[in-house]
Amino acid sequence: MIITDDIKQRIADLAQKYGLDLVVLFGSQATGRTHPKSDVDIGYLSDQALDYQKEFAIQEDLFRLFRRTDVELVNLSRISPVMKKLVSDEGVVLYEREPGLFARFSMYAFKLFVETKKIRELRYQSLKDFIYAGNK
């Protein structure tokens, strides 16, 4: 997906309208590994809690901005450490309220990813044990 200066400005206007601190494109549109059913994944951070009505309004504005209805809006504070790491590794910043906000998010994502490694390993082993026990 090509992100023009006009799109970035319109995202900035939208972010300011709704009080968003960070807006990031992630997923296949950010990496360029798209396919015919690729959607548009947009993540955001906000200091204020956004209710579902406000999230719906933001998503509708994004539908109009990108001229498509397959835009997925994701609150980056609510996703798993693995997803946070993925966004930090492959995301494209569309808006930052202040410089360095995405860098701080990326450092936090990496810290969480490292701190939860043991939990992921235990979950993986438990799943393997369950599958193995079912195949006896």
Sequence and secondary structure as in RCSB ss.txt:
>XXXX:A:sequence
MIITDDIKQRIADLAQKYGLDLVVLFGSQATGRTHPKSDVDIGYLSDQALDYQKEFAIQEDLFRLFRRTDVELVN
LSRISPVMKKLVSDEGVVLYEREPGLFARFSMYAFKLFVETKKIRELRYQSLKDFIYAGNK
>XXXX:A:secstr
    HHHHHHHHHHHHHHT SEEEEESHHHHT   TT  EEEEEE SS   HHHHHHHHHHHHHHHT S EEEEE
GGGS HHHHHHHHHH EEEEESSTTHHHHHHHHHHHHHHHTHHHHHHHHHHHHHHHHHHT 
